[in-house]
Amino acid sequence: MKNMNVKPAEGRLGILIVGNGAVATTFMAGVLMTRRGLGKPIGSMTQYDQIRIGRGNDKKYLKYGEIVPLADLHDIVFGCWDIYPQNAYQSAVYAEVLRKDDIDSVREELEQIVPMKAAFDRNYAKRLDGDNIKRPTSSPTQNGGEQIPTRWEMVELLRDDIRRFRQEKQCSRVVVLWAASTEIYVPVDEKVHYQLSDLEAAMRADDRQHVAPSMCYAYAALAEGCPFIMGAPNTTVDIPAMWQLAEQTKQPIAGKDFKTGQTLVKSGFAPIISTRCLGLSGWFSTNILGNRDGLVLDEPANFHTKEVSKLSTLETILKPQDQPDLYTDYYHKVRINYYPPRGDQKESWDNIDIFGWLNYPMQVKINFLCRDSILAAPVCLDLCLLSDLAARAGLYGTQRWLSFFLKSPMHDYTSGEEAVNNLYQQHTMLRNAIREMGGYEADEEMD
């Protein structure tokens, strides 16, 4: 290492997860198994990817942890919130992602992870019906006959949870990760979401239309000095008010929506079409999914949130303004279908209609039979470790270099900035950020 300006990863790293479902328990169980030598964290960039340092005779390839000080897996402590009271062991068994023998190998540790009561508004996820939720501390508020805290009370209760967790687990640092369900779509409203003071006023006024519960988690995390990661397509930290809070608290934020299956393929294959100067007539994507996420997305209002996220990938890779002969008026459609028999073993189909020399048509078909949580777990690990790294490196606000892991990367749309969705450009951004934090020069510059 050379010229290291990053604080060392001393003490325990607390990872507080919003959600205790399939993704969260697969992530937690996998880390616990890896620590015992019972499994390998395959798919994790921080554990496997190697970055070239130097050129010519000085060239060498190093893992991330050999360039920058990452938190050790043995120093991680888990906690979570969930609307269901089952501990992480019970939830992992229910999720049916991992084999029972694997879950049993870390049963004792998983049983100790008991979810705190969630800040929950059923109007944002109508297909869920848990009762492990926070209640008003004063002046009960009616919401369709159900008492829930005001939005500002949610913030204060969550801040108390974070402080208590940090103290009880003796953590020197805490990262908060959203791995819960997709909320209904919340359009960005300039009168509420552009200024931090307006967002705070809306929270205090209990504006439930413009302030999603996920915003309360993000606000609480940042206010308590914790990086926040949005792993769903929710409107949460991708609003100017949250950017201001992250700048004010000097904390990193990253989002949104874990890039795991179909969009991972799309962000990798679309550059092939662009680089080869082939044309696109249409791209149809459909999925079947049977876990709790699929259940929630079966509600049209929740699916719309996911649809907006998944549709955003192509528009910054295949640009009609750059190549009008190739990418004008292509048709892009995305569908997700809830299919209980498939469980967590998601299946996606992509039908891609392309054209080449003299406008002659061709087709590409991709069938990806994947495991949703198996792909998401290493992304969770990487985002948590790298967000913690960013905080210790003094980086705060939107972490664009983490877009490699995210389906709909955050960007400053108020200034006309475009998100980077090209997987290979994202990989270059990621590697160069690691290089620079390690005191090495960036290279492999993007065109």
Kinemage of the C-alpha trace (Angstrom):
@kinemage 1
@onewidth
@group {chain A} dominant
@subgroup {mainchain}
@vectorlist {calphas} color= white
{ca met a 1} P 0.000 0.000 0.000
{ca lys a 2} L 1.093 3.592 -0.553
{ca asn a 3} L -0.109 7.061 0.417
{ca met a 4} L -3.044 5.653 2.352
{ca asn a 5} L -5.469 8.389 3.440
{ca val a 6} L -8.201 6.067 4.638
{ca lys a 7} L -8.856 5.528 8.325
{ca pro a 8} L -8.211 1.922 9.403
{ca ala a 9} L -11.130 -0.473 9.857
{ca glu a 10} L -10.805 -0.714 13.637
{ca gly a 11} L -13.432 -2.256 15.869
{ca arg a 12} L -16.747 -3.853 15.015
{ca leu a 13} L -18.783 -2.965 11.953
{ca gly a 14} L -22.512 -3.137 12.608
{ca ile a 15} L -24.714 -3.921 9.626
{ca leu a 16} L -28.351 -3.069 10.266
{ca ile a 17} L -30.635 -4.506 7.612
{ca val a 18} L -34.143 -3.301 6.871
{ca gly a 19} L -35.862 -6.604 6.208
{ca asn a 20} L -35.234 -10.113 7.477
{ca gly a 21} L -36.412 -12.041 4.446
{ca ala a 22} L -34.755 -14.186 1.804
{ca val a 23} L -32.059 -11.713 0.732
{ca ala a 24} L -31.136 -10.607 4.246
{ca thr a 25} L -30.951 -14.103 5.758
{ca thr a 26} L -29.005 -15.490 2.796
{ca phe a 27} L -26.542 -12.628 3.194
{ca met a 28} L -26.192 -13.055 6.961
{ca ala a 29} L -25.975 -16.856 6.899
{ca gly a 30} L -23.400 -16.707 4.106
{ca val a 31} L -21.128 -14.341 6.015
{ca leu a 32} L -21.429 -16.454 9.170
{ca met a 33} L -20.642 -19.636 7.237
{ca thr a 34} L -17.682 -18.015 5.506
{ca arg a 35} L -16.251 -16.940 8.853
{ca arg a 36} L -16.328 -20.556 10.001
{ca gly a 37} L -14.800 -21.865 6.808
{ca leu a 38} L -18.059 -23.618 5.903
{ca gly a 39} L -18.637 -21.768 2.650
{ca lys a 40} L -17.069 -19.364 0.193
{ca pro a 41} L -18.350 -15.852 -0.641
{ca ile a 42} L -18.439 -16.473 -4.388
{ca gly a 43} L -19.764 -13.537 -6.375
{ca ser a 44} L -18.318 -10.946 -4.001
{ca met a 45} L -16.096 -8.407 -5.730
{ca thr a 46} L -14.460 -7.359 -2.462
{ca gln a 47} L -13.433 -10.937 -1.742
{ca tyr a 48} L -12.431 -12.106 -5.238
{ca asp a 49} L -11.930 -9.322 -7.785
{ca gln a 50} L -8.344 -8.336 -8.545
{ca ile a 51} L -7.267 -4.904 -9.742
{ca arg a 52} L -4.189 -4.214 -11.824
{ca ile a 53} L -1.791 -1.789 -10.164
{ca gly a 54} L 1.056 -0.222 -12.151
{ca arg a 55} L 2.225 -0.867 -15.697
{ca gly a 56} L 5.009 -2.736 -17.455
{ca asn a 57} L 7.465 -4.417 -15.113
{ca asp a 58} L 5.711 -2.814 -12.123
{ca lys a 59} L 2.362 -4.395 -12.990
{ca lys a 60} L 0.686 -6.571 -10.359
{ca tyr a 61} L -2.836 -7.675 -9.503
{ca leu a 62} L -4.194 -7.160 -5.988
{ca lys a 63} L -7.467 -7.859 -4.239
{ca tyr a 64} L -9.397 -4.892 -2.872
{ca gly a 65} L -8.348 -5.614 0.704
{ca glu a 66} L -4.699 -5.515 -0.344
{ca ile a 67} L -5.155 -1.985 -1.705
{ca val a 68} L -7.494 -0.418 0.858
{ca pro a 69} L -8.365 -1.349 4.466
{ca leu a 70} L -11.674 -3.229 4.284
{ca ala a 71} L -13.517 -4.413 7.374
{ca asp a 72} L -12.793 -8.042 8.214
{ca leu a 73} L -15.760 -10.420 7.986
{ca his a 74} L -15.049 -11.525 11.563
{ca asp a 75} L -15.693 -7.964 12.768
{ca ile a 76} L -19.242 -7.774 11.343
{ca val a 77} L -22.231 -7.745 13.694
{ca phe a 78} L -25.748 -8.079 12.263
{ca gly a 79} L -29.068 -6.598 13.314
{ca cys a 80} L -32.343 -6.018 11.483
{ca trp a 81} L -35.874 -4.680 11.425
{ca asp a 82} L -38.833 -6.632 10.058
{ca ile a 83} L -42.618 -6.634 10.240
{ca tyr a 84} L -42.502 -10.342 11.117
{ca pro a 85} L -41.061 -11.291 14.544
{ca gln a 86} L -39.263 -14.530 13.548
{ca asn a 87} L -35.523 -14.578 14.199
{ca ala a 88} L -33.037 -14.881 11.349
{ca tyr a 89} L -32.821 -18.677 11.673
{ca gln a 90} L -36.598 -19.102 11.467
{ca ser a 91} L -36.801 -16.672 8.576
{ca ala a 92} L -33.977 -18.400 6.673
{ca val a 93} L -35.743 -21.762 7.016
{ca tyr a 94} L -39.017 -20.210 5.849
{ca ala a 95} L -37.335 -18.563 2.841
{ca glu a 96} L -36.142 -21.951 1.518
{ca val a 97} L -33.161 -20.465 -0.278
{ca leu a 98} L -30.361 -22.290 1.533
{ca arg a 99} L -30.244 -25.963 2.384
{ca lys a 100} L -31.325 -26.825 5.910
{ca asp a 101} L -27.878 -28.235 6.699
{ca asp a 102} L -26.249 -24.934 5.774
{ca ile a 103} L -28.666 -22.932 7.889
{ca asp a 104} L -28.248 -25.330 10.825
{ca ser a 105} L -24.470 -24.917 10.697
{ca val a 106} L -24.865 -21.320 11.944
{ca arg a 107} L -28.172 -21.757 13.742
{ca glu a 108} L -27.029 -20.439 17.114
{ca glu a 109} L -25.780 -17.151 15.663
{ca leu a 110} L -28.828 -16.686 13.443
{ca glu a 111} L -31.200 -17.282 16.355
{ca gln a 112} L -29.600 -14.370 18.180
{ca ile a 113} L -30.571 -11.979 15.373
{ca val a 114} L -34.092 -10.988 16.376
{ca pro a 115} L -35.739 -8.259 14.301
{ca met a 116} L -36.621 -4.953 15.886
{ca lys a 117} L -40.108 -3.625 15.216
{ca ala a 118} L -40.336 -2.107 11.772
{ca ala a 119} L -41.468 1.376 10.788
{ca phe a 120} L -44.207 0.272 8.446
{ca asp a 121} L -47.160 1.711 6.557
{ca arg a 122} L -49.327 -0.954 4.985
{ca asn a 123} L -50.400 1.443 2.229
{ca tyr a 124} L -46.875 1.161 0.810
{ca ala a 125} L -46.890 -2.661 0.666
{ca lys a 126} L -50.465 -3.912 0.779
{ca arg a 127} L -49.576 -7.570 0.207
{ca leu a 128} L -47.651 -7.747 3.513
{ca asp a 129} L -49.423 -8.367 6.808
{ca gly a 130} L -46.978 -8.511 9.710
{ca asp a 131} L -47.616 -7.226 13.209
{ca asn a 132} L -44.048 -6.613 14.437
{ca ile a 133} L -44.427 -2.905 13.753
{ca lys a 134} L -43.855 0.279 15.667
{ca arg a 135} L -46.821 1.967 17.379
{ca pro a 136} L -47.325 5.644 18.158
{ca thr a 137} L -45.503 6.890 21.250
{ca ser a 138} L -48.020 9.692 21.738
{ca ser a 139} L -51.231 11.038 20.213
{ca pro a 140} L -52.165 7.924 18.218
{ca thr a 141} L -52.773 8.556 14.533
{ca gln a 142} L -55.401 6.669 12.587
{ca asn a 143} L -54.500 5.203 9.237
{ca gly a 144} L -57.289 3.160 7.736
{ca gly a 145} L -58.257 2.027 11.238
{ca glu a 146} L -54.672 1.104 12.171
{ca gln a 147} L -52.497 3.075 14.535
{ca ile a 148} L -49.033 3.844 13.201
{ca pro a 149} L -46.506 6.475 14.230
{ca thr a 150} L -46.264 9.757 12.411
{ca arg a 151} L -43.405 9.989 9.967
{ca trp a 152} L -41.350 12.081 12.386
{ca glu a 153} L -42.048 9.597 15.210
{ca met a 154} L -40.785 6.840 12.886
{ca val a 155} L -37.534 8.743 12.457
{ca glu a 156} L -37.056 9.224 16.192
{ca leu a 157} L -37.883 5.594 17.017
{ca leu a 158} L -35.446 4.348 14.353
{ca arg a 159} L -32.716 6.653 15.623
{ca asp a 160} L -33.223 5.154 19.094
{ca asp a 161} L -32.880 1.659 17.606
{ca ile a 162} L -29.608 2.550 15.884
{ca arg a 163} L -28.130 4.105 19.014
{ca arg a 164} L -29.166 1.132 21.150
{ca phe a 165} L -27.777 -1.385 18.650
{ca arg a 166} L -24.479 0.472 18.407
{ca gln a 167} L -24.115 0.538 22.185
{ca glu a 168} L -25.260 -3.002 22.915
{ca lys a 169} L -23.105 -4.560 20.189
{ca gln a 170} L -20.189 -2.200 20.899
{ca cys a 171} L -19.864 -1.184 17.248
{ca ser a 172} L -17.414 1.503 16.247
{ca arg a 173} L -19.281 1.975 12.931
{ca val a 174} L -22.719 1.086 11.552
{ca val a 175} L -24.016 0.773 7.989
{ca val a 176} L -27.761 0.620 7.249
{ca leu a 177} L -28.896 -1.497 4.279
{ca trp a 178} L -32.405 -1.682 2.824
{ca ala a 179} L -33.121 -5.294 1.779
{ca ala a 180} L -36.873 -5.115 2.286
{ca ser a 181} L -39.730 -5.052 -0.193
{ca thr a 182} L -40.429 -2.554 -2.953
{ca glu a 183} L -42.709 0.280 -1.883
{ca ile a 184} L -45.366 1.848 -4.098
{ca tyr a 185} L -44.025 4.446 -6.495
{ca val a 186} L -43.515 7.933 -5.049
{ca pro a 187} L -43.031 10.574 -7.783
{ca val a 188} L -40.439 13.219 -6.950
{ca asp a 189} L -42.200 16.437 -5.869
{ca glu a 190} L -40.085 19.592 -5.938
{ca lys a 191} L -42.143 21.146 -3.118
{ca val a 192} L -41.292 18.292 -0.741
{ca his a 193} L -38.221 16.446 -2.021
{ca tyr a 194} L -35.862 19.170 -3.269
{ca gln a 195} L -35.014 20.940 -0.002
{ca leu a 196} L -34.109 19.229 3.265
{ca ser a 197} L -36.140 21.765 5.244
{ca asp a 198} L -39.230 20.930 3.149
{ca leu a 199} L -38.743 17.183 3.638
{ca glu a 200} L -38.375 17.648 7.398
{ca ala a 201} L -41.496 19.817 7.470
{ca ala a 202} L -43.400 17.105 5.581
{ca met a 203} L -42.194 14.483 8.073
{ca arg a 204} L -43.298 16.625 11.006
{ca ala a 205} L -46.662 17.230 9.319
{ca asp a 206} L -47.034 13.465 8.795
{ca asp a 207} L -47.305 13.771 5.022
{ca arg a 208} L -47.779 10.108 4.191
{ca gln a 209} L -48.318 10.683 0.500
{ca his a 210} L -44.875 12.182 -0.159
{ca val a 211} L -42.821 10.612 2.654
{ca ala a 212} L -42.335 6.859 2.334
{ca pro a 213} L -41.282 4.776 5.367
{ca ser a 214} L -37.974 4.081 3.611
{ca met a 215} L -37.223 7.805 3.750
{ca cys a 216} L -37.572 7.631 7.531
{ca tyr a 217} L -34.985 4.826 7.683
{ca ala a 218} L -32.601 6.784 5.471
{ca tyr a 219} L -33.031 9.994 7.458
{ca ala a 220} L -32.507 8.156 10.757
{ca ala a 221} L -29.383 6.402 9.476
{ca leu a 222} L -27.746 9.548 8.130
{ca ala a 223} L -28.669 11.546 11.223
{ca glu a 224} L -26.959 8.894 13.343
{ca gly a 225} L -23.780 8.972 11.255
{ca cys a 226} L -24.398 5.784 9.270
{ca pro a 227} L -24.005 5.265 5.522
{ca phe a 228} L -27.294 4.252 3.907
{ca ile a 229} L -27.775 1.852 0.973
{ca met a 230} L -31.081 1.528 -0.890
{ca gly a 231} L -31.360 -1.988 -2.298
{ca ala a 232} L -34.873 -1.585 -3.733
{ca pro a 233} L -36.165 0.788 -6.441
{ca asn a 234} L -37.899 2.979 -3.857
{ca thr a 235} L -37.807 6.762 -4.043
{ca thr a 236} L -35.660 7.289 -0.950
{ca val a 237} L -32.141 8.709 -1.137
{ca asp a 238} L -32.397 9.632 -4.812
{ca ile a 239} L -33.917 13.035 -3.967
{ca pro a 240} L -32.060 16.348 -3.497
{ca ala a 241} L -33.230 16.688 0.111
{ca met a 242} L -31.433 13.461 1.043
{ca trp a 243} L -28.356 14.547 -0.898
{ca gln a 244} L -28.305 17.667 1.290
{ca leu a 245} L -28.639 15.583 4.456
{ca ala a 246} L -25.804 13.286 3.340
{ca glu a 247} L -23.615 16.330 2.666
{ca gln a 248} L -24.556 17.823 6.031
{ca thr a 249} L -23.840 14.641 7.991
{ca lys a 250} L -20.868 13.749 5.746
{ca gln a 251} L -22.157 10.236 5.127
{ca pro a 252} L -22.123 8.120 1.933
{ca ile a 253} L -25.383 7.137 0.248
{ca ala a 254} L -25.844 4.576 -2.521
{ca gly a 255} L -28.811 3.322 -4.522
{ca lys a 256} L -30.949 2.147 -5.963
{ca asp a 257} L -32.087 -1.466 -6.455
{ca phe a 258} L -29.639 -4.381 -6.330
{ca lys a 259} L -28.490 -5.354 -9.838
{ca thr a 260} L -28.638 -9.120 -9.759
{ca gly a 261} L -30.360 -11.019 -12.577
{ca gln a 262} L -32.001 -9.695 -15.697
{ca thr a 263} L -30.688 -6.125 -15.449
{ca leu a 264} L -27.157 -7.424 -14.846
{ca val a 265} L -27.462 -9.276 -18.151
{ca lys a 266} L -29.002 -6.235 -19.849
{ca ser a 267} L -26.278 -3.826 -18.693
{ca gly a 268} L -23.667 -6.279 -19.958
{ca phe a 269} L -25.267 -7.252 -23.272
{ca ala a 270} L -26.534 -3.840 -24.421
{ca pro a 271} L -22.927 -2.561 -24.717
{ca ile a 272} L -22.246 -5.432 -27.144
{ca ile a 273} L -24.988 -4.092 -29.423
{ca ser a 274} L -23.694 -0.534 -29.056
{ca thr a 275} L -20.002 -1.381 -29.509
{ca arg a 276} L -20.719 -3.478 -32.615
{ca cys a 277} L -22.915 -0.655 -34.050
{ca leu a 278} L -25.916 -2.937 -34.475
{ca gly a 279} L -29.451 -1.561 -34.392
{ca leu a 280} L -32.224 -2.287 -31.874
{ca ser a 281} L -35.913 -2.613 -32.733
{ca gly a 282} L -37.162 -3.883 -29.405
{ca trp a 283} L -36.259 -5.534 -26.111
{ca phe a 284} L -38.878 -7.538 -24.236
{ca ser a 285} L -38.063 -8.740 -20.718
{ca thr a 286} L -40.257 -10.934 -18.572
{ca asn a 287} L -39.714 -12.680 -15.219
{ca ile a 288} L -41.355 -15.209 -12.955
{ca leu a 289} L -40.608 -15.037 -9.241
{ca gly a 290} L -42.267 -16.737 -6.297
{ca asn a 291} L -40.709 -15.305 -3.130
{ca arg a 292} L -42.034 -12.501 -0.910
{ca asp a 293} L -40.599 -9.909 -3.291
{ca gly a 294} L -42.628 -11.447 -6.094
{ca leu a 295} L -45.746 -11.332 -3.911
{ca val a 296} L -45.283 -7.619 -3.224
{ca leu a 297} L -44.575 -6.869 -6.890
{ca asp a 298} L -47.841 -8.599 -7.831
{ca glu a 299} L -49.491 -5.383 -6.643
{ca pro a 300} L -49.567 -3.000 -9.652
{ca ala a 301} L -48.588 0.086 -7.618
{ca asn a 302} L -45.482 -1.690 -6.307
{ca phe a 303} L -44.604 -3.172 -9.686
{ca his a 304} L -44.601 0.314 -11.224
{ca thr a 305} L -41.720 1.271 -8.926
{ca lys a 306} L -39.705 -1.722 -10.164
{ca glu a 307} L -40.722 -1.103 -13.776
{ca val a 308} L -39.366 2.452 -13.730
{ca ser a 309} L -36.068 1.151 -12.347
{ca lys a 310} L -35.679 -1.675 -14.882
{ca leu a 311} L -36.689 0.456 -17.863
{ca ser a 312} L -34.012 3.059 -17.134
{ca thr a 313} L -31.079 0.780 -18.045
{ca leu a 314} L -31.097 0.944 -21.840
{ca glu a 315} L -31.669 4.654 -22.363
{ca thr a 316} L -28.150 5.670 -21.316
{ca ile a 317} L -26.444 2.851 -23.244
{ca leu a 318} L -28.325 2.853 -26.565
{ca lys a 319} L -28.870 6.553 -27.225
{ca pro a 320} L -30.945 7.688 -30.212
{ca gln a 321} L -29.345 11.143 -30.122
{ca asp a 322} L -25.925 9.552 -30.684
{ca gln a 323} L -26.962 6.949 -33.260
{ca pro a 324} L -30.342 7.876 -34.804
{ca asp a 325} L -30.034 5.179 -37.493
{ca leu a 326} L -29.663 2.485 -34.826
{ca tyr a 327} L -31.670 3.395 -31.743
{ca thr a 328} L -34.611 5.592 -32.701
{ca asp a 329} L -37.990 4.396 -31.428
{ca tyr a 330} L -36.975 0.971 -30.124
{ca tyr a 331} L -39.621 -0.700 -27.988
{ca his a 332} L -38.704 -1.671 -24.429
{ca lys a 333} L -41.114 -3.672 -22.280
{ca val a 334} L -40.582 -5.226 -18.810
{ca arg a 335} L -42.876 -7.675 -17.013
{ca ile a 336} L -42.683 -9.475 -13.644
{ca asn a 337} L -45.111 -12.279 -12.833
{ca tyr a 338} L -45.678 -13.748 -9.381
{ca tyr a 339} L -45.441 -17.521 -9.619
{ca pro a 340} L -45.326 -19.184 -6.153
{ca pro a 341} L -44.001 -22.634 -7.213
{ca arg a 342} L -40.710 -21.070 -8.329
{ca gly a 343} L -39.930 -19.535 -4.923
{ca asp a 344} L -36.579 -17.721 -4.878
{ca gln a 345} L -35.423 -19.425 -8.074
{ca lys a 346} L -36.268 -16.630 -10.467
{ca glu a 347} L -36.414 -17.152 -14.224
{ca ser a 348} L -36.108 -14.382 -16.783
{ca trp a 349} L -36.496 -14.314 -20.556
{ca asp a 350} L -35.224 -11.603 -22.841
{ca asn a 351} L -36.250 -11.371 -26.476
{ca ile a 352} L -34.053 -8.842 -28.279
{ca asp a 353} L -34.878 -7.784 -31.837
{ca ile a 354} L -31.817 -6.314 -33.518
{ca phe a 355} L -30.916 -5.426 -37.087
{ca gly a 356} L -27.683 -5.248 -39.050
{ca trp a 357} L -26.289 -4.732 -42.527
{ca leu a 358} L -28.943 -3.231 -44.871
{ca asn a 359} L -31.487 -3.303 -41.993
{ca tyr a 360} L -31.780 -7.104 -42.079
{ca pro a 361} L -33.431 -8.331 -38.837
{ca met a 362} L -31.933 -10.754 -36.308
{ca gln a 363} L -32.883 -11.956 -32.820
{ca val a 364} L -31.150 -12.722 -29.558
{ca lys a 365} L -32.894 -14.750 -26.842
{ca ile a 366} L -31.572 -15.078 -23.299
{ca asn a 367} L -33.058 -17.390 -20.674
{ca phe a 368} L -31.536 -16.833 -17.234
{ca leu a 369} L -32.488 -19.333 -14.527
{ca cys a 370} L -31.006 -17.755 -11.445
{ca arg a 371} L -31.368 -17.661 -7.697
{ca asp a 372} L -32.410 -14.195 -6.648
{ca ser a 373} L -30.980 -14.152 -3.128
{ca ile a 374} L -27.812 -16.056 -4.096
{ca leu a 375} L -27.016 -13.248 -6.534
{ca ala a 376} L -28.077 -10.494 -4.129
{ca ala a 377} L -26.135 -11.670 -1.055
{ca pro a 378} L -22.627 -10.852 -2.377
{ca val a 379} L -23.918 -7.499 -3.626
{ca cys a 380} L -25.118 -6.751 -0.089
{ca leu a 381} L -21.710 -7.631 1.331
{ca asp a 382} L -19.835 -5.511 -1.202
{ca leu a 383} L -22.077 -2.481 -0.811
{ca cys a 384} L -21.795 -2.597 2.992
{ca leu a 385} L -18.008 -3.024 3.031
{ca leu a 386} L -17.439 -0.385 0.369
{ca ser a 387} L -19.837 2.144 1.906
{ca asp a 388} L -18.005 1.719 5.204
{ca leu a 389} L -14.741 2.211 3.310
{ca ala a 390} L -16.084 5.385 1.688
{ca ala a 391} L -17.036 6.802 5.084
{ca arg a 392} L -13.544 6.136 6.452
{ca ala a 393} L -12.044 7.704 3.324
{ca gly a 394} L -14.017 10.892 3.897
{ca leu a 395} L -16.248 10.373 0.861
{ca tyr a 396} L -19.847 11.452 1.352
{ca gly a 397} L -22.977 12.077 -0.645
{ca thr a 398} L -23.872 9.962 -3.678
{ca gln a 399} L -21.274 7.258 -4.362
{ca arg a 400} L -21.466 6.992 -8.149
{ca trp a 401} L -18.590 4.501 -8.206
{ca leu a 402} L -20.900 1.932 -6.583
{ca ser a 403} L -23.239 1.980 -9.596
{ca phe a 404} L -21.762 -1.383 -10.678
{ca phe a 405} L -23.957 -3.039 -8.031
{ca leu a 406} L -27.151 -1.093 -8.695
{ca lys a 407} L -29.933 -1.391 -11.224
{ca ser a 408} L -30.900 2.290 -11.358
{ca pro a 409} L -27.803 4.217 -10.211
{ca met a 410} L -28.308 7.539 -8.473
{ca his a 411} L -27.356 10.689 -10.356
{ca asp a 412} L -28.125 14.407 -10.256
{ca tyr a 413} L -31.079 14.541 -12.617
{ca thr a 414} L -31.728 18.152 -11.547
{ca ser a 415} L -28.637 19.218 -13.507
{ca gly a 416} L -29.228 16.938 -16.490
{ca glu a 417} L -26.662 14.330 -15.418
{ca glu a 418} L -27.173 10.854 -16.870
{ca ala a 419} L -26.696 7.672 -14.889
{ca val a 420} L -23.912 5.359 -16.044
{ca asn a 421} L -25.523 1.991 -16.818
{ca asn a 422} L -22.860 0.386 -19.014
{ca leu a 423} L -21.532 -2.480 -16.896
{ca tyr a 424} L -17.970 -2.148 -18.176
{ca gln a 425} L -17.820 1.598 -17.572
{ca gln a 426} L -19.227 0.961 -14.090
{ca his a 427} L -16.497 -1.605 -13.453
{ca thr a 428} L -13.850 0.929 -14.492
{ca met a 429} L -15.354 3.513 -12.106
{ca leu a 430} L -15.321 0.974 -9.280
{ca arg a 431} L -11.723 -0.086 -9.834
{ca asn a 432} L -10.466 3.465 -10.219
{ca ala a 433} L -12.141 4.516 -6.965
{ca ile a 434} L -10.352 1.666 -5.177
{ca arg a 435} L -7.061 2.597 -6.838
{ca glu a 436} L -7.348 6.246 -5.827
{ca met a 437} L -8.295 5.439 -2.225
{ca gly a 438} L -5.237 3.198 -2.123
{ca gly a 439} L -3.004 6.010 -3.324
{ca tyr a 440} L -2.578 4.699 -6.874
{ca glu a 441} L -3.374 6.546 -10.079
{ca ala a 442} L -6.587 5.857 -11.944
{ca asp a 443} L -6.325 4.342 -15.403
{ca glu a 444} L -8.461 2.497 -17.943
{ca glu a 445} L -10.188 5.825 -18.428
{ca met a 446} L -13.622 5.714 -20.017
{ca asp a 447} L -14.051 7.093 -23.550
